[in-house]
Amino acid sequence: MKKIFKILMILTGVTALVSCTTAPLTGRKQLKLVSDDSLVAESKQQYSEFISKLRSKNMIANDTPDGRRLAAIGRRISTSVEKFMNENGMSNKVKDLSWEFNLIKSEDINAFALPGGKIAFYTGIMPVLKTDAGVAFVMGHEIGHVIGGHHAESQSGRTAAGLIMLGKEVADALTGGATSVVNNDLVGQGLSVGLLKFSRTQEYEADKYGMIFMAMAGYNPEEAIKAQERTMAMEKGRNVEILSTHPSTEKRIEALKNFLPEAMKYYRK
C-alpha cells in the first residue's frame, strides 16, 4: 500500500510539472515535462567530451577552408538570432547559449545540435549544401532546434527519459529500477551521438527556423529550396543518414515553398 501511495504521489507531482509553452516565432504550442535550462549543463559536458575524443583521433576539420567557412556562417547566424531575440523580448531563449561550431571528418551527410548552442556538421554534407546559403539553411535549421526547445520537448515526450530527468528515485519507483540501465553518454555511442530523434512536426518547424534565421543573417531563403533540391537529386541509391530522421525531401521542398513568403519578411540583404 505504501508503495502504491508513493507512486500515486509521484504521478501527481509529475503531472503538476507539465507546462504548456509556446515556440518562439512560429507560435506552436509545446507540452514540456523538462525545461530547456535543465539540459544545458549536461549537453555542454557531453559535447565537449565527444569533440575532445574526435580531436584526439584527428577527426576535427575546423582548420580547413570548409571548417573556417562553417564557423563564420555559424557566427553570422547566431549573432543575428541573438540580436533579434534580445530586441523582441525573448532574451530568455538565448541567455544560456555559448555557441560552438565544429566540422567532423566523416562521409556521413548529417549535422546536429545540442542544447547550449553546440553545433556540429559532418564533412560529407558540405559538398551537398555547396553554397554558403545552403550551409546557412542547415545551420539555421540546427540552431532552430536549440531556440525552439526541441530537445526538452522530445525528452518530455519520452516517458522514460523524462522520468530520468526528474530524478532516479522517481524513475525507480515507477519502473522498478528498469531505468537504472539507461546510458545517455554521447561519447559511448560514437558518431551516431545518440541524439533523440525529433518528430516530423519539429523537423518541419526547424526548417521554418532555418529559413527565418538565414534570412535574418542576410542569406536569401530561396536558397533553402535549392539546397533541398540538391539533396533530393543525390539521395537516390544512397543511404543518407539525415534522411532517416527527417520528412521526405519532396514534402520538405513543398513546405519550404509554402513558407517562403513568411521567411522573406525577415530577409535583410
Secondary structure, 3 states (H helix, E strand, C coil): CHHHHHHHHHHHHHHHHCEEEECCCCCCEEEECCCCHHHHHHHHHHHHHHHHHHHHCCCECCCCHHHHHHHHHHHHHHHHHHHHHHHCCCHHHCCCCCCEEEEECCCCCCEEEECCCEEEEEHHHHHHHCCHHHHHHHHHHHHHHHHCCHHHHHHHHCHHHHHHHHCHHHHHHHHCCHHHHCCCCCHHHHHHCCCCCCCHHHHHHHHHHHHHHHHHCCCCCHHHHHHHHHHHHHHCCCCCHHHHHCCCHHHHHHHHHHHHHHHHCCCCC
